[in-house]
C-alpha cells in the first residue's frame, strides 16, 4: 500500500524537484548577469521559494497518506527510525 502511494505521488514529486532545480538555475543566472538586476533577483527568489514550498507540500501530503495506512505500532517504529536518522545526521 505504501509503495502504491509513493508510486502515485512519484511523478508530481519528480516534477516539483525539476521545477526547484530550474528555479535555482534561473536565480544563479540572474545573479551572474551584468549588470545584476535586484528586481530580477528578487523575483527569482520568490519563484524559487514558491517551488520549494510546493515540493514541501507534496512531500508532507505523501507522508500524511502513508501515516494513515500504518498501524499504531508501525507509526511508532517509523517515528523512532526518523529520530535515529536525524540524530545521526546532526553528528556530522
Buried (B, 14 or more C-beta within 10 A) or exposed (E): EEEEBEEEBEEBBEEBEEBBEEBBEBBEEBEEEEEEEEEBBEBBBEBBEEBBEBBEEBEEBBBEBBEEEBEEEEBEEBEEEEEEEEEEEEEE
